[in-house]
Amino acid sequence: MRAFFRSKAQTMTANTISIDHPESLLTLDDNAFQAILLEGVSRTFALTIPQLPSKLYPAVANAYLLCRIVDTIEDEVSLSVTQKAFFCNHFIAVVKTGEGATDFTEQLAPLLSTQTLPAEHSLIKLTARVITITHQFEATQIEALATCVEVMAKGMPIFQALDLTAGVKTMADMNNYCYYVAGCVGEMLAKLFCHYSPEINRHKKELLTLSVSFGQGLQMTNILKDIWDDAQRGICWLPQDIFTDVGYDLNDLTPETNNANFRLGLTHLISIAEEHLANALRYTQLLPTHETGIRNFCLWAIGMAVLTLRKIKQNLTFNQSNQVKITRNSVKGTILVTKFTVRSNYLLSLIFDGLSHTLKSPDWHYQPHPKP
């Protein structure tokens, strides 16, 4: 699974606690505890989530950790589809009720393989503390987090049971997958933002609609970047119908693929992702200009996704994800540019249009599909 909240660190950082002694974290206060776990499982979100206002940070950090627990279940190679469904349902109940976290950990932790990151082993072992933090939030926040976990954890097994060696059948299937792993996260964030600010809440209906598209844009970018990493695991998330339209069969896909029709299908998917990211920008522009922390949180994700799509479009024959991975300087540049433009919707539109115009397929237009 390449979820919206997904950017794995390959090793634990110096500040994180050994897999053998994760309980050492339990002496920390809640914010420090969550910050260290975040740094272990995602350097990207360990950077972006702290940009949020202090009243939002704890809930969003906690939401990320909850999603990563679901993510860890899905990615665990030692678990069968039946076991994954069992642990997902168990975790839904834990998040909803605040009870049973210790039992969940005791059953799941021993089954995790060495292919699961040390930081994720620690996260599973510390589930009870994460859940304790969850149930310190207000009821509306808990409901938003629990709903997101339930959608993600129930949707995930649907795709686990499929043969994904030659992609999903249709673009609608890809949309559904993106909703289960990313769109629902976007909805959850929109609910948390609306709970935080009455001013933001005035746009709740539109924000909730755009948030699903926001999540899909980020998710599709991850899928396109990771085509060949996923292929090594025998998985493909590309939709066959898009490639059927251009005369290519995903059964023939290998890292050595050098086919003009495949590249044409890829450009169509890049164009679809760009449309979703344009919706993500509209979402961000609905947020009050004085809420610079929330806007930066959104803009950094959008900026890095657009730059990644540009690299893919410029190198359609890539066969390793690191060939289209943006550089640290690009990340720094995104942060610097947004620092000076975060309050200006006009400048943000100007920059987005300038960066994304090459991503569009002018002779082809995507018809959006409603969420499941």
Secondary structure, DSSP 8 states (H G I E B T S, - for coil): ---TT----SS--TTS--TT-GGGGGGS-HHHHHHHHHHHH-HHHHHHGGGS-TTTHHHHHHHHHHHHHHHHHHH-TTS-HHHHHHHHHHHHHHHHHS--HHHHHHHHGGG--TTS-HHHHHHHHTHHHHHHHHTTS-HHHHHHHHHHHHHHHHHHHHHHTS--TT-BS-HHHHHHHHIIIIIHHHHHHHHHHHHH-HHHHTTHHHHHHHHHHHHHHHHHHHHHHTHHHHHHTT----BHHHHHTTT--GGG--TT---HHHHHHHHHHHHHHHHHHHHHHHHHHHS-TT-HHHHHHHHHHHHHHHHHHHHHHHTTT--SGGGS---HHHHHHHHHHHHHHTT-HHHHHHHHHHHHGGG--TT---------
